[in-house]
Structures are given as structure tokens and as C-alpha cells.
């Protein structure tokens, strides 16, 4: 796999990263989501400490990601259960 060195900026601070080339788009999208969340929180709440803003933004982004992944996990579990039920029906009289 090809590694790539990139520079990202989170909450106004620059961070050098070495990532797989295939991950770059997702890393940059994640950075954008976190920075947008920080800006939204800063506008809505009297938070001024960057550590607090970064923590709350990270929580917000992670909860959104988990909530959007939950239906997929449920669908996968339901499909697996259906497959097992079919197998059992074939084996048991």
C-alpha cells in the first residue's frame, strides 16, 4: 500500500499525518466535519476553550457516525438471522 504524508488542521492547529493513500479522502472529510462542528458549537454556545470545543465536536461527529451505522448493523444481523432460520428449517423436520 502506498503511504502519503499530509498536513491537516484541526481546531486551528496543524498536524502532519502519514496515511494510506486510499484513506486520504475519508481523513479530509473527517477533518472537515470536525472543523464544521467546532464552528457550529462555537456560534451556539459560550465555549471559548479550544479543548472543550474539540471534545464536544468529536463527540457530536462520532455519535452521528454511530447513529448512521446502526441501521446497517441491524440489517446485517437480521439477514444473518434469516439465513440461519432457513438453514435450520432445512435440517429440522
N, C-alpha and C positions, 0 to 999 in steps of 0.2 A: 504494500500500500504506500502511496505517495504521501509524505508528510509535508505540511506547509506551515510557515511561520506567518502569523498575522498579528495585528495590533487592534485591540478593541478598546472601547471607552465605556465604562460603567460608572454612573453617578459622578461624572466629571473626572474620573481617574483612568489613566491609560494602563492597559495590561497587555504584555506580549504573551502570545499563546502559540504552542506548536500543536497542530491538529492534523487529522487525516484530511486530505483534500476533499473527500466526499462529505465531510461534516461541515464544511465552511458555510454553506448556505443556512443550515439549521443553527449554527452558532451565531451568525449575524442576525438571524431572525429573532433568536432568544435575546440577544443584546438589545435589539430594537424594542421588543416587548417590555423588557425590564425598564429601559430608559423612559418609554412612554408611560408606564405605570408610575414611575417616580415623579414624572412631571404632573400627572393627574393627581396623585396624592398630595404633592406639594401645593397644588392650586386649591385643593378641597379642605385640607386640614392644616392646623398650625404647627406642622412638623418642620423644624429647621435643621435638625441634626441629620447629616447625610447617612449615618449608620442606621438611624431609625427609618429613614425613607427607603434605604436599600433593603432592610429587613422586611418591611411591610410590602414593598413591591415584589420581592422574591416570594413571599407567602401568597400574594394575590396571583401571580403568574403560575405558581405551582398548583394552587387549588384549581385554577381554570384548566390547566393541563390534565389534572387528575379527573376532574368532572367530565371533560370531553372524552377521556379514555374509558371511563366506567361503562358506558353503553356498549362499547366494543367488547370489553371483557365479559359482560353479561351475555351478549350474543354468542360469543365463542363458547362459554360454559353451557348455554342452552343447546347449541349444536352438538357439543360433545355428549351431553346427557341424552339427546335424541338418538345419537348413533349407538350409545350403549344400550338404550332401550330396544332398538331394533335388533342388535346382536343377541340380547337376552331373549327376545321373542322368538328368534330363530332356533335357539338352543333349548329353551324350556317349552314343554308342551302347553 
